[in-house]
Amino acid sequence: MLEFREITKKYGSKTAVDSVSLSIEPGRTYAMLGPNGSGKTTLMKMAVGLVKPNSGGCYYQGDPVGPKSRRDIAYMSTEPYFYSWMTARDIGKYYRDFFDDFSMEKYEFYLERMQLDCRQKPKTMSSGMMAKLKVAVTMSRKARIYLLDEPLNGIDLLARDQIMAAVKEAASLDTAIVLSSHLVNELETIIDTAFFIKDSHLVKICHVEQLSREQGKTVVDLYREIYGQGGNTAWEN
Amino acid sequence: MGKLMKYEFRKMRLSRLIILAAALIGEILFLLGVSMELEKVLAAGMIILVLDALFGIFYIGIESILILSRDLNTRQSYMLFMMPRNSYQIMGAKVLSNLISLSVAGVFFGAMAAVDLSFLMIKIDGLKMFWENVKMFLESIFEQLPSAADIASAAGAGLMEWFLTIIIGYLAVVLAATVLAGKKLGGILSFVIFLFLCWAVSFLDTRIVPEMNSLSASMAAHGAFYLVVAILFSLLTCWIMERKLSV
């Protein structure tokens, strides 16, 4: 459904993503794991065409990603990005104006459940409220692919539960969800597959069930092996 | 593109309201001054109206360049480039909303000036005589006094030239965010490119556009030239954005 082919992105002399190839299939929930600066965000941004690769490409249903694929791919950035003059309600109206799959009812439901005031402007919100607002507006779309960049960053336990509930509700047979995070514990229970990104490279793809069945390990164990001490092991996909 | 334009206008709503409010204050003072024959109030009203017209039209253009810069260089760029719209639609909405804003402001202030001057002529007896003297003075300088059509076409050409300058500003901002991004002195270089292009267009204007037998025809030709060049620069800007822009 969504495929990265030998994709590379450089910022000046720094390589953010180096020749990464992977594919996202419907009906699955993925975690994109790695420490800060490993290239997760750049990879996600290239999937929606916000960042242009230096070489290789990203393809949705066989075509390069662009305005058309953005109709089916919902991306949630880790940084706040709303216009400062908008209220939470204005943001919903904005999304409704541009995305046919956006449901205002669903958005209002999420706002209420996450205890957000639709009259409040994002610039006056705390980081936790902002994180919930971003999740609410993104998950109110009926997209084919959800790309959520660090959705659990900087928020309390109860807010995390609400966000995880919204993610679980969006999971279906024709939908793929990709969550990037370094909070591996939180994700382990809901993901099927994990991509491990290290120093701009994709170093490992693991299927959670298979990992547990064949090696008796958890994703957390693998994360420690890859990024912790002794993490210099050369991994193969 | 209509929805994109709706939000472009929304981004500039506050400044438009301030310009409109200043025009209303100027107009009220002007009308009070004329009807109650208060010279100082009349002068204050006229000064506010003239300054508001000049500054308003100038600021509309500058603000649209600043908004484009914010839309490319801050996180709010996602609100545009995450939407299922291409660079031609995004830039097209900006160009059209700017052109409409400038045209509406031009027509608004032009119409206001025409109505106010007519009102002044009717209301103040001595003014007609004064105007006749002004006309005689102008006739002694110019071979032929500019007609209303001449003045309107000159104002139109002036607006088109300002519109073109804004479009060149858009191009410079996009160059700074794309091909010059991350380069040392990229910002200064884009400003130099802006100045060079403004000069080059003016140079070409004097060489390419023929002088016509009437002032209004000449001004219309210059205005058309500015509009065509503005469209070409807009397309070039979109083309660069589509291929090179990362936000």
Interface residues (C-beta under 8 A of the other chain):
Chain A: Y11 G12 K45 V48 G49 L50 V51 K52 G66 P67 K68 R70 R71 Y75 S77 E79 P80 Y81 F82 Y83 S84 W85 Y94 D97 F98 F99
Chain B: K3 K6 Y7 R10 K11 R75 Q76 S77 Y78 M79 F81 M82 M83 P84 R85 N86 Q89 G182 R243 K244 L245 S246 V247
